[in-house]
Amino acid sequence: MRENGPVTSATRRPETPASTVPTRLIATDLDGTLLHDDKTVSARTIAALAAAEQAGIEVFFVTGRPARWMDVVSDHVHGHGLAICGNGAAVVDLHGGPGAHRFVKVRELAPDIALDVIQLLRATAPGTVCAVERTFGLHLEPGYPLMHMEPPEIVSPAEKLLAKDALDADQPVLKVLAFHPEMDPDDFLTVARTAIGTRANVTRSSPSALLEISGPGVSKASTLELCCAERGIAPEEVAAFGDMPNDVEMLTWAGRSYAMGNAHPAAVAAASGRTAPNNEDGVAIVIEQILAERL
């Protein structure tokens, strides 16, 4: 049975047979899912997305990326131009094009909770270094590796990055990124979830020991559920695609869900189905099947 509040559990609901409920919304992750490994969108996938929207099916990109990293796909959100970014921390209107993305909804991580979480991780997993993602910029602690797509705006200890008088304190915190140079990625996730508990939502999408920490109850699934409720769309009318632990709640919530052929075991266990790897256009293959069911 569907929970009354936003979904955070990884336990799948009983599935409704797909043939009896037409799909009204497609929710797809980007990296490792819709995008090829070279970060391109194939011609087949572009055509499948366009065909879905021409058939009246909404397409949502649901990603851990911040809004400013969405130019790679913003040209392919054919009708509405909405995306769920930051693992559910923001809903963004992409219509304006590069540099003009508009935040429709922000589900922030309170700075005091963010700092509490960072200090807990330092104590539980010594060697942890963090970054703070705000709506318009990424700020790093000293020692945090330069692994992202842009240079940091500020490099300073978390206590200063999250201070009330910080340079950009007027911008909401979307998430904290926590990196450990030595721990196994899944072990780091387990340790962090145990230490942090319900203070915040902890997940991962990177092959390295990099965790993504959002506000309590904030996930791809819970924000997708809010957006669907606003549109009168039930979980059974959603088809979702993903490949990593940060997709688990979304794959669990959606009536039809597909783990990619390259997916993490946790995503495979959460999904109701499997498709081809991202480099073989697994999302497009399923969209084509969904459209064929309508004929």
C-alpha positions as CSV (number, residue, x, y, z in Angstrom):
1,M,0.0,0.0,0.0
2,R,1.2,3.5,-0.8
3,E,2.4,5.5,2.2
4,N,0.5,8.7,3.1
5,G,3.7,10.8,3.1
6,P,6.6,11.1,0.7
7,V,8.2,7.7,0.0
8,T,11.6,7.1,1.6
9,S,11.5,3.3,1.9
10,A,13.2,0.9,-0.5
11,T,10.4,-1.7,-0.2
12,R,8.5,-1.9,-3.5
13,R,4.7,-1.5,-3.5
14,P,2.7,-4.3,-5.2
15,E,2.9,-3.5,-8.9
16,T,-0.1,-2.8,-11.1
17,P,0.1,-4.6,-14.4
18,A,1.6,-2.1,-16.9
19,S,-0.9,-2.9,-19.6
20,T,-3.9,-1.8,-17.5
21,V,-2.5,1.7,-16.6
22,P,-1.2,4.0,-19.4
23,T,2.0,5.8,-18.6
24,R,1.5,9.6,-18.2
25,L,4.9,10.6,-17.0
26,I,8.5,9.4,-17.6
27,A,11.0,10.2,-14.9
28,T,14.6,9.5,-15.9
29,D,18.0,9.9,-14.2
30,L,20.7,11.3,-16.4
31,D,24.3,10.2,-15.7
32,G,24.6,6.4,-16.2
33,T,21.0,6.3,-17.4
34,L,19.8,8.6,-20.1
35,L,23.3,9.9,-21.0
36,H,26.0,7.9,-22.7
37,D,29.2,7.7,-20.8
38,D,30.6,10.6,-22.9
39,K,27.7,12.7,-21.5
40,T,25.9,12.9,-24.9
41,V,22.2,12.2,-25.7
42,S,21.8,9.8,-28.6
43,A,19.7,10.6,-31.6
44,R,17.5,7.6,-30.8
45,T,16.9,8.9,-27.2
46,I,16.1,12.4,-28.5
47,A,13.6,11.0,-30.9
48,A,12.0,8.8,-28.2
49,L,11.7,11.8,-25.8
50,A,10.0,13.8,-28.5
51,A,7.7,11.0,-29.4
52,A,6.7,10.5,-25.8
53,E,5.8,14.2,-25.4
54,Q,3.9,14.2,-28.7
55,A,1.9,11.4,-27.3
56,G,1.0,13.5,-24.3
57,I,3.5,11.8,-21.9
58,E,5.4,14.3,-19.7
59,V,9.2,13.8,-19.4
60,F,11.0,14.8,-16.2
61,F,14.8,14.7,-15.8
62,V,15.4,13.6,-12.2
63,T,19.1,14.0,-11.3
64,G,21.6,14.7,-8.6
65,R,23.1,17.4,-10.8
66,P,22.6,21.1,-9.9
67,A,20.5,23.2,-12.3
68,R,23.6,24.9,-13.8
69,W,24.8,21.5,-15.1
70,M,21.6,20.8,-17.0
71,D,22.5,22.4,-20.3
72,V,23.6,19.0,-21.5
73,V,19.9,18.0,-21.8
74,S,17.8,21.2,-21.5
75,D,17.4,21.4,-25.3
76,H,15.7,18.0,-25.2
77,V,12.9,18.7,-22.7
78,H,10.6,19.2,-25.5
79,G,7.4,20.7,-24.0
80,H,7.5,21.9,-20.4
81,G,11.2,22.3,-19.5
82,L,11.0,21.1,-15.9
83,A,13.7,19.1,-14.1
84,I,14.1,17.8,-10.6
85,C,17.7,18.6,-9.6
86,G,20.0,18.0,-6.6
87,N,18.4,14.6,-5.7
88,G,15.1,16.3,-5.1
89,A,16.3,19.6,-3.6
90,A,15.1,21.7,-6.4
91,V,12.5,21.8,-9.2
92,V,13.9,23.9,-12.1
93,D,12.3,25.4,-15.2
94,L,14.8,25.1,-18.0
95,H,12.9,27.1,-20.6
96,G,15.2,30.1,-20.3
97,G,18.2,28.3,-21.7
98,P,21.8,28.4,-20.4
99,G,22.3,30.8,-17.5
100,A,18.5,31.5,-17.2
101,H,17.2,28.5,-15.3
102,R,14.5,29.4,-12.8
103,F,13.9,27.7,-9.5
104,V,10.2,26.6,-9.2
105,K,10.6,24.8,-5.9
106,V,13.5,24.6,-3.4
107,R,13.7,22.0,-0.5
108,E,16.7,23.3,1.3
109,L,19.0,21.7,3.9
110,A,19.1,24.0,6.9
111,P,22.7,25.3,7.5
112,D,22.8,24.2,11.1
113,I,21.7,20.7,10.2
114,A,24.3,20.7,7.4
115,L,27.1,21.6,9.8
116,D,25.9,19.1,12.4
117,V,26.0,16.4,9.7
118,I,29.5,17.3,8.6
119,Q,30.8,17.3,12.2
120,L,29.2,13.9,12.8
121,L,30.9,12.5,9.7
122,R,34.3,13.9,10.7
123,A,33.9,12.1,14.1
124,T,32.6,8.8,12.6
125,A,34.8,8.7,9.5
126,P,38.0,10.7,10.1
127,G,39.4,12.0,6.9
128,T,36.0,13.1,5.5
129,V,36.1,16.4,3.6
130,C,33.0,18.2,2.4
131,A,31.6,20.6,-0.1
132,V,28.4,22.7,0.2
133,E,26.1,23.1,-2.8
134,R,24.0,26.2,-2.8
135,T,21.5,27.3,-5.4
136,F,24.1,29.1,-7.6
137,G,27.5,27.7,-6.6
138,L,29.7,25.0,-5.2
139,H,32.0,25.7,-2.2
140,L,34.7,23.4,-1.0
141,E,36.6,22.6,2.2
142,P,40.4,22.6,1.9
143,G,41.5,19.1,0.7
144,Y,38.2,18.4,-1.1
145,P,39.2,17.0,-4.5
146,L,38.6,19.0,-7.7
147,M,36.3,16.3,-9.2
148,H,33.4,18.4,-10.4
149,M,32.6,20.2,-13.6
150,E,33.5,23.7,-12.4
151,P,36.0,25.4,-10.1
152,P,34.8,26.2,-6.6
153,E,33.7,29.7,-5.8
154,I,34.9,29.6,-2.2
155,V,37.4,27.3,-0.4
156,S,37.1,27.4,3.4
157,P,36.2,25.2,6.3
158,A,32.6,24.1,6.5
159,E,32.1,26.2,9.7
160,K,32.8,29.3,7.6
161,L,30.9,28.1,4.5
162,L,27.8,27.6,6.6
163,A,28.1,30.6,8.8
164,K,25.3,33.2,9.1
165,D,27.6,35.8,7.6
166,A,29.0,33.6,4.8
167,L,29.4,35.4,1.5
168,D,26.3,33.7,0.0
169,A,24.3,33.0,3.1
170,D,21.2,34.3,1.3
171,Q,21.3,31.3,-1.0
172,P,19.6,28.1,0.2
173,V,21.8,25.0,0.8
174,L,20.7,22.3,-1.5
175,K,23.0,19.5,-0.4
176,V,26.3,18.6,1.2
177,L,28.8,16.5,-0.6
178,A,31.1,14.3,1.6
179,F,34.2,12.6,0.3
180,H,36.4,10.0,1.9
181,P,39.8,9.2,0.2
182,E,40.1,5.6,1.5
183,M,36.7,4.0,2.4
184,D,34.7,1.7,0.1
185,P,31.8,3.7,-1.3
186,D,29.1,1.4,0.0
187,D,30.7,1.1,3.4
188,F,31.0,4.9,3.6
189,L,27.3,5.1,2.8
190,T,26.4,2.6,5.5
191,V,28.5,4.3,8.1
192,A,27.1,7.8,7.3
193,R,23.5,6.6,7.3
194,T,24.0,5.0,10.7
195,A,25.7,8.2,12.1
196,I,23.3,10.7,10.7
197,G,20.0,8.8,11.1
198,T,17.0,10.9,10.4
199,R,18.8,14.3,10.6
200,A,19.2,14.2,6.8
201,N,18.8,12.0,3.7
202,V,22.1,10.4,2.6
203,T,22.7,8.7,-0.7
204,R,25.4,8.2,-3.4
205,S,25.6,8.2,-7.2
206,S,29.3,8.3,-7.8
207,P,31.7,5.3,-8.3
208,S,33.9,7.0,-5.7
209,A,33.3,7.4,-1.9
210,L,31.3,10.5,-2.5
211,L,28.0,10.9,-0.5
212,E,25.2,13.4,-1.3
213,I,23.3,14.7,1.7
214,S,20.0,16.4,1.5
215,G,17.4,17.7,3.9
216,P,15.4,15.1,5.9
217,G,12.9,13.4,3.7
218,V,14.2,15.0,0.5
219,S,14.9,12.5,-2.3
220,K,14.2,12.1,-6.0
221,A,11.1,10.1,-5.0
222,S,9.6,12.5,-2.5
223,T,10.0,15.5,-4.9
224,L,8.7,13.6,-7.8
225,E,5.7,12.5,-5.8
226,L,5.0,16.2,-5.0
227,C,5.2,17.2,-8.6
228,C,3.0,14.3,-9.7
229,A,0.4,15.1,-7.0
230,E,0.2,18.7,-8.4
231,R,-0.6,17.2,-11.8
232,G,-3.0,14.5,-10.6
233,I,-0.7,11.7,-11.7
234,A,-0.6,8.5,-9.6
235,P,2.5,6.4,-9.0
236,E,1.0,3.7,-11.3
237,E,1.1,6.2,-14.2
238,V,4.8,6.8,-13.8
239,A,7.7,5.0,-15.5
240,A,11.1,5.6,-13.9
241,F,14.7,4.9,-14.9
242,G,17.9,4.8,-12.8
243,D,21.2,3.2,-12.1
244,M,22.5,4.1,-8.6
245,P,21.5,4.2,-4.9
246,N,20.2,7.7,-5.2
247,D,17.6,6.3,-7.6
248,V,16.3,3.6,-5.3
249,E,13.4,5.5,-3.7
250,M,12.2,6.7,-7.1
251,L,12.4,3.2,-8.6
252,T,10.5,1.9,-5.6
253,W,7.8,4.5,-5.8
254,A,7.0,4.4,-9.5
255,G,4.5,1.9,-10.9
256,R,6.9,0.9,-13.6
257,S,10.6,1.2,-13.0
258,Y,13.7,0.0,-14.8
259,A,17.3,-0.4,-13.7
260,M,19.8,0.0,-16.4
261,G,22.0,-2.9,-17.6
262,N,24.9,-1.1,-15.9
263,A,23.0,-0.4,-12.6
264,H,24.2,-0.8,-9.0
265,P,22.7,-3.9,-7.3
266,A,20.6,-1.7,-5.0
267,A,18.9,-0.1,-8.1
268,V,18.3,-3.5,-9.6
269,A,16.7,-4.8,-6.4
270,A,14.4,-1.7,-6.2
271,A,13.2,-1.7,-9.8
272,S,10.4,-3.7,-11.3
273,G,12.2,-4.3,-14.5
274,R,15.6,-4.1,-16.3
275,T,16.6,-2.5,-19.6
276,A,19.8,-2.2,-21.6
277,P,22.8,-0.2,-20.4
278,N,22.9,3.5,-20.9
279,N,25.4,3.3,-23.8
280,E,22.9,1.0,-25.6
281,D,19.9,3.5,-25.2
282,G,18.1,1.5,-22.6
283,V,15.7,4.3,-21.8
284,A,14.8,4.8,-25.4
285,I,14.1,1.1,-25.8
286,V,11.5,1.2,-23.0
287,I,9.9,4.4,-24.2
288,E,9.4,2.9,-27.6
289,Q,7.8,-0.1,-26.0
290,I,5.5,2.1,-23.9
291,L,4.4,4.0,-27.1
292,A,3.8,0.7,-28.9
293,E,1.4,-0.4,-26.2
294,R,-0.8,2.6,-27.1
295,L,-1.3,1.4,-30.6
